[in-house]
Amino acid sequence: MPGKVRLQQPKKSLIGPPLLIGIAVAYLALVLFIPAIAVFYEAFHKGFQEFLTSISQPDFLNAVRMTLIATAVAVPLNTVFGLCAAWVLARNRFPGRALMISILDLPFAISPVVVGLMLVMLYGRNGWLGPLFSQWGIKIIFDTPGIVLATVVVTLPFVAREVMPVLEDTGPSEEEAAKTLGAKDWQIFWRVTLPNIQWGLLYGVLLTNARAMGEFGAVTVVSGNIAGKTQTLPIFVEEAYKNYQTAAAFGAASILALLAVVTLVLKELLERRTAKRGIGH
Amino acid sequence: MDSTLERSFTGTSLPKTSKPSASWFHKVSIPWFITVFYLTVMLLLPITALLTKSISVGPAEFWRIATSPVALSAYDVTFTTSLVAGLINGVMGTLVAWVLVRYPFPGRKLVDAAVDLPFALPTAVAGLVLATVYSDKGWIGQFFAPFGIKIAFTRLGVLVAMIFISLPFVVRTLQPVLQEMEREIEEAAWSLGANQRQTFIRVLLPPLIPPILTGVALGFSRAVGEYGSVILVSSSIPFKDLIAPVLVFQRLEAYDYGGATVIGTVLLLISLLMLLVINALQQWGRRYAG
């Protein structure tokens, strides 16, 4: 758009753009950039050694482990579900489809605290299924399964929501062609469907991963917050901050912030990829 | 997974020419089963558990808890602050989207990518760093402190956190609409003698209203449910800066399940209402897009 010769705009606009850019960037600096820089400054301004000590304490390492466990379960589970749900919703028209999409979107709309509360009411000691599970010796709330479950629920829609529009765009014709040529179902999925949806799928997985590692509200409610046992990284950040261990809080925070930066870079790369595909089509 | 996505015949010995209706059941069975089962177990069952628990306190008690002074004050802090944050981002987000689409400037790509930071940054980290930067001695807070304006650990802190987490919504819903908007329409307006303000208000703004409102509604909805960043940047004192999700959490920690579930249910119902509003706004926007 810029660069082309355009009809002369009314005069005043010459001072307009720099002013508007200035206001926009100043706003973003206040709300986004300065805080983002502050995370890394606070983590490293006392030197790298301080940072290393704060992230080598056992509570921190346990928190990392718990976060990785929750993510390792949530991402594959929601990927499989997301592919199924995207296929069901993109390739079929049925009564109740709109309702099903709304249900799928619920984790985006509901407060994470309420998600945690729902799980406590279902699997907690006074919940519907809690007594049943404790009979079998399984503790869900205030233990690892609860944290995993909360992570799964809050990250549930991402893959489905990212794959759905891609499936809708490509349409079933290529799959049908493969079928008439005698391809088996799994061959069709791996060789036709998957290549078509791969970037959307990766995008969904990326968002699921970022949210799973960063989820706080839902996980806090079901964690019981036992240091070294049921803390995830974000909970570790809050706990350390509350206990005036600022160095430890920012050490963990900088690692999570780095994860966010990596996520954004990958996201940007994926978006470029899909944009190119779109034009080449 | 692999064999389920495009299952047209049963995998036994049905001929390839079999009518779709004959294998319909098999075609849909596994992905359908997984989708319905998963949604039921992960979402519908927990929601039902919450609703029944909250209803079991009885209508009179439900009303008493839902409208208790501390709850009303928490709703006030939550909804008023979320609305203000949504409106601020409605204006500033529109400006940011406009600048990013219309004006090339050095670093635009970077600024554009950074708008998504609140989606990617864990909320606990956001809360931690906002509390630090906006405290009396923080990088930004120090400039407000001499005027007696405290930001961190007050309602203003809650507002800053809510602005942060709802920032990308307006920008991201508006950007594609602005990109697709044809400049010829503006040029037509100018050539017909409209000045800049008239062009903006009469020609540019109307199709932008639905996406702006959708973005505001999405941001509002997100801010209402926000917990992580607010808990760190506020003092969570009742009648001062306590938000409803934190109140739910406090009740739960005090083993007051009635209180937690009732206020949780109120929040849940408002989320559902917001989902309807957002759907309606998106439909309205689609009409403009033609």
Interface residues (C-beta under 8 A of the other chain):
Chain A: M1 P2 R6 L7 Q9 P10 K12 S13 P17 L20 I21 I23 A24 V25 Y27 L28 L30 V31 L32 F33 I34 P35 A36 A38 V39 E42 V80 F81 L83 C84 A85 W87 V88 L89 N92 M100 S102 I103 L104 D105 L106 P107 A109 I110 S111 P112 V113 V114 V115 L117 M118 L119 V120 M121 L122 N126 G127 W128 V152 V153 L156 P172 E175 K179 T180 G182 K184 D185 W186 I188 F189 W190 T193 L207 A210 M213 G214 E215 F216 G217 T220 V221 L233 P234 I235 V237 E238 Y241 A249 F250 A253 L256 A257 L259 A260 V261 T263 L264 V265 K267 E268
Chain B: M1 D2 S3 T4 L5 E6 R7 S8 G11 K16 V28 I30 P31 W32 I34 T35 Y38 L39 M42 L43 L44 L45 P46 I47 A49 L50 K53 M92 L95 V96 W98 V99 L100 R102 Y103 P104 F105 V111 A113 A114 V115 D116 L117 P118 F119 A120 L121 P122 T123 A124 V125 A126 G127 L128 V129 L130 A131 T132 V133 G138 W139 I140 V160 I163 F164 L167 R183 E187 W190 S191 N195 Q196 S221 V224 G225 E226 Y227 G228 I231 L232 P245 V246 V248 F249 L252 Y257 A260 T261 G264 L267 L268 S271 L272 M274 L275 N279
